[in-house]
Amino acid sequence: MPSDSSDASDRLIPKHGGYRKLRSHAAALAVYDATVIFCDRFMDRRSRTHDQMVQAARSGVRNIEEGSAGSATSKKGELKLTNIARASLEELMRDYEDFLRHRGLRVWPKDSPEALATRQRLASDQSGLSDYVKAASPEAAANTLLCLINQASYLLHRQIARLEQDFLEHGGFTERLYGARKRTLSDQQSGSSDKPDKPKPPACPLCAKPMRVRTARQGARTGSQFWGCTAYPDCKGTRPHTP
């Protein structure tokens, strides 16, 4: 078994499931937690939109986690789930924009002072987002979440591009599995070819048929080996056997 210090390319099943270290996951998780608070504050909990927004935020987080956890045996699955995560956050972004538009509230332009300051703050610290949403106005809360969703979507875009490049360079699990099996068979065949061939059994001096090693069961040479004719008992030809 390879050690933890082995290069990832040498592993049949490489390290996987490290989604908690992904910036995209941290951003999506902050969006999910804050979206639950936002929807509870500003929407009827029985409304369909409330459920849809919470589920879209949850889908963004869970698909990143599931894709990362299964990445060792399915790069295709990881790519698919990461794309689904990004699509879920895009859907959530549209819902926040609809919320602002339907209530006559302003959507901050991306180069507005409020958006620039918010993006800068969230890029370094997202820990206080939920507390902020608990007290902020509907416009400020929705726009702040839009800023973070945009950041998470951008991070997922970069993550997807990296996954695609990694797949092109190293292939998927099936290719690694086939390659490892092929190398093992090649090594086995190479090892067997290095072994000296067994000597052919001698021919019987009486009938010329091949002989085989036998063990004497009686007489003065009980327990000793000798060559006996394979045609025995029809032919009783023997030869001395030297180990």
HELIX and SHEET records of a PDB file:
HELIX    1   1 ALA A    8  ASP A   10  5                                   3    
HELIX    2   2 TYR A   19  LYS A   21  5                                   3    
HELIX    3   3 ARG A   23  PHE A   42  1                                  20    
HELIX    4   4 ARG A   48  ALA A   69  1                                  22    
HELIX    5   5 LYS A   75  HIS A  102  1                                  28    
HELIX    6   6 PRO A  113  SER A  124  1                                  12    
HELIX    7   7 LEU A  129  ALA A  135  1                                   7    
HELIX    8   8 PRO A  138  HIS A  170  1                                  33    
HELIX    9   9 PHE A  173  ASP A  194  1                                  22    
SHEET    1   A 3 MET A 211  THR A 215  0                                        
SHEET    2   A 3 GLN A 225  CYS A 229 -1                                        
SHEET    3   A 3 THR A 238  PRO A 240 -1                                        
END                                                                             
